[in-house]
Amino acid sequence: MAIFDDEPKKKARPHEIGQDLSLLSVGELSERIGILRDEIARLEAELTAKDNTKSAAEALFRRG
C-alpha cells in the first residue's frame, strides 16, 4: 500500500514466457496459471472460429 495517496500503485507485471519464476509466491503462480488458462481458452475459441470460416469458404468454392 502506498504511504501517500499520490504515489502510484505498483502494477503487477504481466507474465513473460521464460521469465524466472523463483521469485513468485504460490499465490502469484496460481494467479498466472489462471490468466494463462483463460488466454489459452480465448486463443482456442479464435482458432475454432477461423477454422469454421475457412471450412465454410472451402465448401462454398467446392460447390461448382
Biopython code that builds the backbone (N, CA, C, O; Angstrom):
import numpy as np
from Bio.PDB.StructureBuilder import StructureBuilder

atoms = [
    (1, "MET", "N", (0.848, -1.186, 0.000)),
    (1, "MET", "CA", (0.000, 0.000, 0.000)),
    (1, "MET", "C", (0.883, 1.235, 0.000)),
    (1, "MET", "O", (1.911, 1.267, 0.677)),
    (2, "ALA", "N", (0.494, 2.235, -0.744)),
    (2, "ALA", "CA", (1.261, 3.465, -0.833)),
    (2, "ALA", "C", (1.107, 4.267, 0.457)),
    (2, "ALA", "O", (0.023, 4.334, 1.038)),
    (3, "ILE", "N", (2.201, 4.867, 0.889)),
    (3, "ILE", "CA", (2.158, 5.687, 2.099)),
    (3, "ILE", "C", (1.351, 6.947, 1.844)),
    (3, "ILE", "O", (0.558, 7.367, 2.688)),
    (4, "PHE", "N", (1.550, 7.539, 0.696)),
    (4, "PHE", "CA", (0.826, 8.737, 0.324)),
    (4, "PHE", "C", (-0.119, 8.405, -0.826)),
    (4, "PHE", "O", (0.182, 7.576, -1.685)),
    (5, "ASP", "N", (-1.269, 9.074, -0.818)),
    (5, "ASP", "CA", (-2.268, 8.807, -1.845)),
    (5, "ASP", "C", (-1.791, 9.139, -3.259)),
    (5, "ASP", "O", (-2.258, 8.544, -4.230)),
    (6, "ASP", "N", (-0.857, 10.093, -3.375)),
    (6, "ASP", "CA", (-0.420, 10.490, -4.706)),
    (6, "ASP", "C", (0.677, 9.591, -5.276)),
    (6, "ASP", "O", (1.100, 9.781, -6.416)),
    (7, "GLU", "N", (1.138, 8.617, -4.498)),
    (7, "GLU", "CA", (2.135, 7.673, -5.007)),
    (7, "GLU", "C", (1.460, 6.678, -5.943)),
    (7, "GLU", "O", (0.392, 6.153, -5.629)),
    (8, "PRO", "N", (2.077, 6.421, -7.084)),
    (8, "PRO", "CA", (1.473, 5.438, -7.999)),
    (8, "PRO", "C", (1.504, 4.044, -7.383)),
    (8, "PRO", "O", (2.457, 3.664, -6.702)),
    (9, "LYS", "N", (0.449, 3.302, -7.637)),
    (9, "LYS", "CA", (0.380, 1.943, -7.126)),
    (9, "LYS", "C", (1.232, 1.044, -7.999)),
    (9, "LYS", "O", (1.345, 1.254, -9.207)),
    (10, "LYS", "N", (1.824, 0.053, -7.382)),
    (10, "LYS", "CA", (2.659, -0.898, -8.094)),
    (10, "LYS", "C", (1.779, -1.773, -8.981)),
    (10, "LYS", "O", (0.828, -2.387, -8.497)),
    (11, "LYS", "N", (2.086, -1.833, -10.271)),
    (11, "LYS", "CA", (1.320, -2.666, -11.186)),
    (11, "LYS", "C", (1.941, -4.052, -11.235)),
    (11, "LYS", "O", (3.162, -4.205, -11.208)),
    (12, "ALA", "N", (1.082, -5.052, -11.309)),
    (12, "ALA", "CA", (1.572, -6.408, -11.475)),
    (12, "ALA", "C", (2.121, -6.546, -12.887)),
    (12, "ALA", "O", (1.477, -6.155, -13.860)),
    (13, "ARG", "N", (3.312, -7.106, -12.982)),
    (13, "ARG", "CA", (3.895, -7.298, -14.308)),
    (13, "ARG", "C", (3.215, -8.466, -14.984)),
    (13, "ARG", "O", (2.931, -9.484, -14.352)),
    (14, "PRO", "N", (2.954, -8.318, -16.267)),
    (14, "PRO", "CA", (2.338, -9.432, -16.993)),
    (14, "PRO", "C", (3.319, -10.594, -17.071)),
    (14, "PRO", "O", (4.531, -10.418, -16.941)),
    (15, "HIS", "N", (2.779, -11.760, -17.281)),
    (15, "HIS", "CA", (3.632, -12.928, -17.381)),
    (15, "HIS", "C", (4.416, -12.889, -18.682)),
    (15, "HIS", "O", (3.875, -12.573, -19.742)),
    (16, "GLU", "N", (5.673, -13.206, -18.588)),
    (16, "GLU", "CA", (6.531, -13.274, -19.769)),
    (16, "GLU", "C", (7.015, -14.703, -19.908)),
    (16, "GLU", "O", (7.509, -15.289, -18.945)),
    (17, "ILE", "N", (6.878, -15.263, -21.086)),
    (17, "ILE", "CA", (7.319, -16.614, -21.340)),
    (17, "ILE", "C", (8.822, -16.711, -21.055)),
    (17, "ILE", "O", (9.606, -15.900, -21.547)),
    (18, "GLY", "N", (9.207, -17.692, -20.269)),
    (18, "GLY", "CA", (10.614, -17.926, -19.964)),
    (18, "GLY", "C", (11.165, -17.130, -18.799)),
    (18, "GLY", "O", (12.347, -17.261, -18.479)),
    (19, "GLN", "N", (10.353, -16.311, -18.154)),
    (19, "GLN", "CA", (10.868, -15.499, -17.065)),
    (19, "GLN", "C", (11.180, -16.363, -15.838)),
    (19, "GLN", "O", (10.649, -17.465, -15.699)),
    (20, "ASP", "N", (12.034, -15.862, -14.960)),
    (20, "ASP", "CA", (12.413, -16.551, -13.730)),
    (20, "ASP", "C", (11.204, -16.594, -12.798)),
    (20, "ASP", "O", (10.670, -15.554, -12.411)),
    (21, "LEU", "N", (10.782, -17.794, -12.445)),
    (21, "LEU", "CA", (9.602, -17.958, -11.594)),
    (21, "LEU", "C", (9.956, -18.101, -10.116)),
    (21, "LEU", "O", (9.063, -18.138, -9.270)),
    (22, "SER", "N", (11.226, -18.180, -9.802)),
    (22, "SER", "CA", (11.640, -18.447, -8.424)),
    (22, "SER", "C", (11.261, -17.330, -7.453)),
    (22, "SER", "O", (11.162, -17.573, -6.250)),
    (23, "LEU", "N", (11.051, -16.134, -7.940)),
    (23, "LEU", "CA", (10.722, -15.010, -7.063)),
    (23, "LEU", "C", (9.218, -14.841, -6.831)),
    (23, "LEU", "O", (8.805, -13.978, -6.057)),
    (24, "LEU", "N", (8.401, -15.658, -7.498)),
    (24, "LEU", "CA", (6.953, -15.536, -7.367)),
    (24, "LEU", "C", (6.441, -16.414, -6.233)),
    (24, "LEU", "O", (6.963, -17.501, -5.988)),
    (25, "SER", "N", (5.422, -15.929, -5.552)),
    (25, "SER", "CA", (4.803, -16.702, -4.478)),
    (25, "SER", "C", (3.861, -17.743, -5.069)),
    (25, "SER", "O", (3.561, -17.721, -6.263)),
    (26, "VAL", "N", (3.401, -18.651, -4.218)),
    (26, "VAL", "CA", (2.452, -19.675, -4.654)),
    (26, "VAL", "C", (1.180, -19.005, -5.184)),
    (26, "VAL", "O", (0.632, -19.432, -6.200)),
    (27, "GLY", "N", (0.722, -17.982, -4.515)),
    (27, "GLY", "CA", (-0.471, -17.258, -4.952)),
    (27, "GLY", "C", (-0.274, -16.603, -6.303)),
    (27, "GLY", "O", (-1.162, -16.645, -7.155)),
    (28, "GLU", "N", (0.889, -15.997, -6.504)),
    (28, "GLU", "CA", (1.176, -15.353, -7.785)),
    (28, "GLU", "C", (1.264, -16.385, -8.904)),
    (28, "GLU", "O", (0.794, -16.141, -10.015)),
    (29, "LEU", "N", (1.860, -17.524, -8.614)),
    (29, "LEU", "CA", (1.942, -18.588, -9.620)),
    (29, "LEU", "C", (0.549, -19.091, -9.972)),
    (29, "LEU", "O", (0.243, -19.286, -11.149)),
    (30, "SER", "N", (-0.297, -19.303, -8.970)),
    (30, "SER", "CA", (-1.663, -19.765, -9.220)),
    (30, "SER", "C", (-2.443, -18.752, -10.035)),
    (30, "SER", "O", (-3.194, -19.119, -10.939)),
    (31, "GLU", "N", (-2.268, -17.483, -9.718)),
    (31, "GLU", "CA", (-2.952, -16.423, -10.461)),
    (31, "GLU", "C", (-2.508, -16.410, -11.924)),
    (31, "GLU", "O", (-3.334, -16.269, -12.826)),
    (32, "ARG", "N", (-1.223, -16.553, -12.153)),
    (32, "ARG", "CA", (-0.714, -16.555, -13.525)),
    (32, "ARG", "C", (-1.190, -17.772, -14.297)),
    (32, "ARG", "O", (-1.472, -17.679, -15.492)),
    (33, "ILE", "N", (-1.280, -18.909, -13.627)),
    (33, "ILE", "CA", (-1.803, -20.114, -14.282)),
    (33, "ILE", "C", (-3.237, -19.857, -14.732)),
    (33, "ILE", "O", (-3.606, -20.214, -15.851)),
    (34, "GLY", "N", (-4.042, -19.249, -13.881)),
    (34, "GLY", "CA", (-5.423, -18.919, -14.240)),
    (34, "GLY", "C", (-5.498, -17.975, -15.418)),
    (34, "GLY", "O", (-6.312, -18.161, -16.322)),
    (35, "ILE", "N", (-4.644, -16.955, -15.409)),
    (35, "ILE", "CA", (-4.614, -15.989, -16.505)),
    (35, "ILE", "C", (-4.225, -16.686, -17.805)),
    (35, "ILE", "O", (-4.826, -16.436, -18.850)),
    (36, "LEU", "N", (-3.225, -17.556, -17.743)),
    (36, "LEU", "CA", (-2.772, -18.256, -18.943)),
    (36, "LEU", "C", (-3.822, -19.246, -19.438)),
    (36, "LEU", "O", (-3.989, -19.409, -20.646)),
    (37, "ARG", "N", (-4.527, -19.906, -18.531)),
    (37, "ARG", "CA", (-5.597, -20.818, -18.953)),
    (37, "ARG", "C", (-6.712, -20.054, -19.661)),
    (37, "ARG", "O", (-7.244, -20.512, -20.672)),
    (38, "ASP", "N", (-7.060, -18.883, -19.121)),
    (38, "ASP", "CA", (-8.078, -18.043, -19.773)),
    (38, "ASP", "C", (-7.614, -17.620, -21.158)),
    (38, "ASP", "O", (-8.404, -17.597, -22.102)),
    (39, "GLU", "N", (-6.336, -17.285, -21.281)),
    (39, "GLU", "CA", (-5.800, -16.864, -22.573)),
    (39, "GLU", "C", (-5.792, -18.029, -23.557)),
    (39, "GLU", "O", (-6.088, -17.838, -24.736)),
    (40, "ILE", "N", (-5.461, -19.224, -23.096)),
    (40, "ILE", "CA", (-5.493, -20.404, -23.962)),
    (40, "ILE", "C", (-6.911, -20.641, -24.465)),
    (40, "ILE", "O", (-7.113, -20.921, -25.647)),
    (41, "ALA", "N", (-7.892, -20.532, -23.578)),
    (41, "ALA", "CA", (-9.291, -20.717, -23.990)),
    (41, "ALA", "C", (-9.689, -19.675, -25.032)),
    (41, "ALA", "O", (-10.396, -19.997, -25.987)),
    (42, "ARG", "N", (-9.250, -18.447, -24.860)),
    (42, "ARG", "CA", (-9.549, -17.379, -25.812)),
    (42, "ARG", "C", (-8.905, -17.670, -27.161)),
    (42, "ARG", "O", (-9.533, -17.479, -28.203)),
    (43, "LEU", "N", (-7.663, -18.130, -27.149)),
    (43, "LEU", "CA", (-6.962, -18.467, -28.387)),
    (43, "LEU", "C", (-7.620, -19.640, -29.096)),
    (43, "LEU", "O", (-7.755, -19.630, -30.319)),
    (44, "GLU", "N", (-8.029, -20.652, -28.338)),
    (44, "GLU", "CA", (-8.691, -21.808, -28.932)),
    (44, "GLU", "C", (-10.036, -21.432, -29.546)),
    (44, "GLU", "O", (-10.408, -21.956, -30.595)),
    (45, "ALA", "N", (-10.764, -20.526, -28.897)),
    (45, "ALA", "CA", (-12.043, -20.072, -29.447)),
    (45, "ALA", "C", (-11.822, -19.337, -30.770)),
    (45, "ALA", "O", (-12.585, -19.524, -31.718)),
    (46, "GLU", "N", (-10.801, -18.519, -30.836)),
    (46, "GLU", "CA", (-10.494, -17.796, -32.074)),
    (46, "GLU", "C", (-10.057, -18.763, -33.170)),
    (46, "GLU", "O", (-10.432, -18.598, -34.331)),
    (47, "LEU", "N", (-9.275, -19.758, -32.808)),
    (47, "LEU", "CA", (-8.848, -20.767, -33.773)),
    (47, "LEU", "C", (-10.046, -21.530, -34.331)),
    (47, "LEU", "O", (-10.121, -21.778, -35.535)),
    (48, "THR", "N", (-10.971, -21.899, -33.467)),
    (48, "THR", "CA", (-12.185, -22.590, -33.899)),
    (48, "THR", "C", (-12.998, -21.718, -34.847)),
    (48, "THR", "O", (-13.487, -22.197, -35.869)),
    (49, "ALA", "N", (-13.143, -20.438, -34.512)),
    (49, "ALA", "CA", (-13.897, -19.516, -35.367)),
    (49, "ALA", "C", (-13.241, -19.394, -36.743)),
    (49, "ALA", "O", (-13.930, -19.378, -37.763)),
    (50, "LYS", "N", (-11.929, -19.309, -36.770)),
    (50, "LYS", "CA", (-11.225, -19.190, -38.049)),
    (50, "LYS", "C", (-11.323, -20.486, -38.846)),
    (50, "LYS", "O", (-11.459, -20.449, -40.069)),
    (51, "ASP", "N", (-11.256, -21.627, -38.171)),
    (51, "ASP", "CA", (-11.413, -22.911, -38.858)),
    (51, "ASP", "C", (-12.806, -23.033, -39.469)),
    (51, "ASP", "O", (-12.959, -23.528, -40.586)),
    (52, "ASN", "N", (-13.822, -22.579, -38.732)),
    (52, "ASN", "CA", (-15.198, -22.634, -39.244)),
    (52, "ASN", "C", (-15.364, -21.743, -40.469)),
    (52, "ASN", "O", (-16.032, -22.125, -41.431)),
    (53, "THR", "N", (-14.767, -20.571, -40.438)),
    (53, "THR", "CA", (-14.834, -19.659, -41.578)),
    (53, "THR", "C", (-14.127, -20.263, -42.782)),
    (53, "THR", "O", (-14.622, -20.187, -43.906)),
    (54, "LYS", "N", (-12.969, -20.863, -42.540)),
    (54, "LYS", "CA", (-12.214, -21.478, -43.625)),
    (54, "LYS", "C", (-12.995, -22.641, -44.234)),
    (54, "LYS", "O", (-13.049, -22.788, -45.455)),
    (55, "SER", "N", (-13.599, -23.468, -43.375)),
    (55, "SER", "CA", (-14.386, -24.610, -43.863)),
    (55, "SER", "C", (-15.581, -24.149, -44.688)),
    (55, "SER", "O", (-15.902, -24.748, -45.714)),
    (56, "ALA", "N", (-16.237, -23.089, -44.241)),
    (56, "ALA", "CA", (-17.390, -22.561, -44.972)),
    (56, "ALA", "C", (-16.956, -22.028, -46.337)),
    (56, "ALA", "O", (-17.649, -22.234, -47.334)),
    (57, "ALA", "N", (-15.833, -21.355, -46.381)),
    (57, "ALA", "CA", (-15.337, -20.817, -47.652)),
    (57, "ALA", "C", (-14.959, -21.956, -48.592)),
    (57, "ALA", "O", (-15.261, -21.910, -49.784)),
    (58, "GLU", "N", (-14.307, -22.967, -48.057)),
    (58, "GLU", "CA", (-13.925, -24.103, -48.896)),
    (58, "GLU", "C", (-15.159, -24.827, -49.431)),
    (58, "GLU", "O", (-15.178, -25.247, -50.588)),
    (59, "ALA", "N", (-16.167, -24.972, -48.615)),
    (59, "ALA", "CA", (-17.411, -25.642, -49.060)),
    (59, "ALA", "C", (-18.095, -24.821, -50.139)),
    (59, "ALA", "O", (-18.647, -25.381, -51.086)),
    (60, "LEU", "N", (-18.068, -23.517, -50.010)),
    (60, "LEU", "CA", (-18.689, -22.640, -50.996)),
    (60, "LEU", "C", (-18.025, -22.791, -52.365)),
    (60, "LEU", "O", (-18.701, -22.869, -53.391)),
    (61, "PHE", "N", (-16.711, -22.831, -52.363)),
    (61, "PHE", "CA", (-15.995, -22.897, -53.638)),
    (61, "PHE", "C", (-15.951, -24.305, -54.219)),
    (61, "PHE", "O", (-15.653, -24.461, -55.404)),
    (62, "ARG", "N", (-16.236, -25.324, -53.434)),
    (62, "ARG", "CA", (-16.279, -26.700, -53.939)),
    (62, "ARG", "C", (-17.588, -27.009, -54.625)),
    (62, "ARG", "O", (-17.675, -27.993, -55.359)),
    (63, "ARG", "N", (-18.614, -26.197, -54.412)),
    (63, "ARG", "CA", (-19.950, -26.467, -54.986)),
    (63, "ARG", "C", (-19.926, -26.490, -56.500)),
    (63, "ARG", "O", (-20.705, -27.222, -57.110)),
    (64, "GLY", "N", (-19.075, -25.726, -57.114)),
    (64, "GLY", "CA", (-19.068, -25.563, -58.556)),
    (64, "GLY", "C", (-18.478, -26.698, -59.247)),
    (64, "GLY", "O", (-18.403, -26.702, -60.475)),
]
sb = StructureBuilder()
sb.init_structure("model")
sb.init_model(0)
sb.init_chain("A")
sb.init_seg("    ")
for serial, (resi, resn, name, xyz) in enumerate(atoms, 1):
    if name == "N":
        sb.init_residue(resn, " ", resi, " ")
    sb.init_atom(name, np.array(xyz, "f"), 0.0, 1.0, " ", f" {name:<3s}", serial, name[0])
structure = sb.get_structure()
